[in-house]
């Protein structure tokens, strides 16, 4: 194992390995401290960043941070690396790579062509020496477009997942959340329900219900019930109308084993969903969620820092050509991301790394009640991510998910971001919103004050 | 002269509030949240923050269980206090040395082990345990006693996480362990309890080896339904000798939910 060092003014700082260097170069966060791998002080952190800046990018191809023989995610990364795509940056160090990314040489086309030539470790390394504005500027230049029943990720668009969760999966409770979201222009990324149980029968019932709503109201959007991938496969086998298959994924084989999955199961799920041929606009059928700290929480991090583990999850994601991928950045709790500042930085890092690797990256901008964070922190991250061109965010009624017990972005929040930055929903969905009468006709996205007729009919029978 | 217009717009779907406690139909000022619901949210957040730091009242819980003829062992995790608990999940997953020793001593008096152990942990909401643990145990233990299960003494763990049940189950030599734990408090639900079931609990077990029943509280899943589900899962775990992703919850859902009927479709 190669050792690394950096000398400055007579002080020489040594790092045991590339993995040690990556961990110590990571901007401070509680999870790396918990793992016992963080820099011992601020100076050591910056010296690590200086040493990391001198590491040639191609080192990451020869020095695996988690051994090739032990981990199928490492094998996926190494075996799937596109050497030809890597050529334009193959001669650069990590520090040079930052400069190149910021330069005019890196535009939408060159970055898209480069993505298959980058490994997650390269993306993670360069992010560690980038400031917030760098993470935003470069991510904004990346474009990743995916399709199922509509088109996600186009320039000038900000999509939303409508998340109408209910603690007992009550059908009318979920439907009420869906109406609230649709009437605020939410749902183009997916109408996605986290079920309260993993019961196959209950999941199939929800899948049918969402399909019936989308069909009856002719909504150009896709549905998803966010259950374990094996439950979705079982639902497909039993004839359920599955649009997207969901799974939480992580960046190491053993962390994925903790989720009860591996690459073969994900491939089986993708093939099963594709066989249904339900996407009118495209064939991106997978929906993945990730989050810094998931590998450490499963004790499956191999002493690798949590942000590099997270970037490796995007290598897993991109293999399966997903419609949607989002980090659930503040969900995991203060032991991994302690406060608003750490959550904001992590959200921007995740979005940057995902986009650089060619993943349709969204973000669940969120926090829990045991973290040192509040709505102001979420407004900050929302604004920064919207400027960075985040593919989609969540839409939860009033920011309060009454099933998962955490706070995410609301329908109002999405409209705030769209309004201050002139962003619009996916084109097919935008046309539906105008045709059905959620938005008034015209260029500016102005909400109507009356309930569209099809929904008036549905509500007319209610007291 | 026109009356000045109210700067907020009310949503004409207020009737849907009868179906959910989610924050729907809040209205809007422009496209933003009006002052009323904005400040209500701030108050709920302040209360939920306080709930995280509320300590579990051990003695009333012990008394209630003992009155029901259960032996009770009150233990503590390796996380000394709340602040450590929040930042060191590893310590919340293990018993402290004194607790481990006391549990071993108790286990040595029950050779042959138990069919099932119950662990009651404060988790992130002691309110949830104070509200739901005893009614839930009444419901599920009635079923299990009827089925002839050999139940271990009730174990209470302060500053405990889900995986502390692995150590407890292992030391007690229990075939399955069910951990009742306070879930992270939501804005509208500071009192939600979860249950995690693990077959053959061993220190180091992963979440993929567990089954979970969540949102047990007065306005979420009832104790009766949760007991029905846990009884099903425990029986299946015993029969198939496993828990986790390979054990699906196939217990029957109530009929209204099973049909998926709602006001939006079918009319």
Interface residues (C-beta under 8 A of the other chain):
Chain A: X30 X34 X164 X165 X166 X167 X168 X169 X170 X171 X172 X173 X174 X175 X176 X177 X178 X179 X180 X183 X184 X196 X197 X198 X199 X200 X201 X202 X205 X206 X208 X209 X212 X213 X216 X217 X228 X230 X231 X234 X257 X258 X259 X260 X297 X298 X299 X333 X334 X335 X338 X368 X369 X370 X374 X375 X397 X398 X399 X400 X401 X402 X403 X404 X405 X406 X407 X410 X412 X415 X416 X419 X447 X449 X450 X451 X455 X457 X458 X459 X461 X462 X463
Chain B: X9 X11 X12 X13 X15 X16 X17 X18 X19 X20 X21 X22 X23 X24 X25 X26 X28 X30 X31 X32 X33 X37 X41 X42 X44 X45 X48 X49 X51 X52 X86 X87 X88 X89 X90 X124 X183 X184 X185 X186 X187 X188 X189 X192 X204 X206 X207 X208 X211 X212 X213 X214 X215 X219 X220 X221 X229 X244 X245 X248 X249 X250 X251 X252 X253 X256 X257 X258 X259 X260 X261 X262 X263 X264 X265 X266 X267
